[in-house]
Amino acid sequence: MKGQLATAKTVIASGKEGVTQFRWIGKEGQTVWTESYLSPMSDGNGLQGLRGVTLDITERKLAEEALRKLKKETGQFSTPSLT
């Protein structure tokens, strides 16, 4: 929740969009990863509020972790250069 609040404060102070990721723990102990996008709303008289959307990125996080484990197991720690 601290990251979410910090992002909201940054969006308010800067007037620019912000993105944050955070983890929720469900009632049954499952982990749910989310990514939130915040945008300031103004009407010429200053900031009127924030508009945002939060996406469930759990599948992406699981895939990233599986890829990290595979790279570690195979000794491939970085992506090879294509040049």
C-alpha positions in Angstrom: 0.0 0.0 0.0 2.9 2.3 0.6 4.0 2.1 -3.0 0.5 2.8 -4.2 0.3 5.9 -2.0 3.8 7.1 -3.0 2.8 6.8 -6.7 -0.4 8.7 -6.1 1.5 11.5 -4.4 4.0 11.6 -7.2 1.2 11.9 -9.8 -0.4 14.7 -7.9 2.8 16.6 -7.4 4.1 16.2 -10.9 0.9 16.2 -12.9 2.2 13.3 -14.9 1.0 9.7 -15.2 2.4 7.0 -12.9 2.6 3.2 -12.7 3.2 0.9 -9.8 3.2 -2.8 -9.2 2.2 -4.5 -5.9 1.3 -7.8 -4.4 -2.0 -8.8 -2.7 -2.5 -11.8 -0.6 -6.0 -13.3 -1.0 -8.2 -14.8 1.7 -6.9 -18.3 0.9 -3.3 -17.3 0.9 -2.9 -17.0 -2.9 -0.7 -14.2 -4.3 -2.2 -11.8 -6.8 0.2 -9.3 -8.5 -1.3 -6.1 -9.9 -0.1 -3.1 -11.9 -1.9 0.2 -11.4 -1.8 3.2 -13.8 -2.8 6.6 -12.5 -3.5 9.8 -14.5 -4.2 13.2 -13.1 -7.5 14.8 -14.1 -7.7 18.6 -14.4 -10.0 21.1 -16.0 -7.9 24.2 -16.2 -8.5 25.1 -12.6 -5.9 22.6 -11.3 -6.0 19.0 -10.2 -9.6 17.7 -9.9 -8.8 14.1 -9.1 -7.1 10.9 -10.3 -8.2 8.4 -12.8 -6.7 4.9 -12.7 -6.9 1.3 -13.7 -5.5 -1.8 -12.0 -4.7 -4.9 -13.9 -4.1 -8.4 -12.7 -0.5 -9.3 -13.9 -0.2 -12.6 -11.9 0.2 -14.7 -15.0 3.0 -12.4 -16.3 4.8 -12.5 -12.9 4.6 -16.3 -12.9 6.0 -16.5 -16.4 8.8 -14.2 -15.5 9.7 -16.2 -12.5 9.6 -19.5 -14.5 12.0 -17.9 -17.1 14.4 -16.7 -14.4 14.5 -20.2 -12.9 15.1 -21.8 -16.4 17.9 -19.3 -17.1 19.5 -20.1 -13.7 19.2 -23.8 -14.3 20.7 -23.6 -17.8 23.4 -21.1 -16.8 22.0 -18.4 -19.1 21.9 -15.3 -16.9 21.5 -12.6 -19.5 20.0 -12.3 -22.9 22.6 -12.8 -25.7 23.2 -9.9 -28.0 21.5 -10.1 -31.4 24.3 -8.1 -33.1 
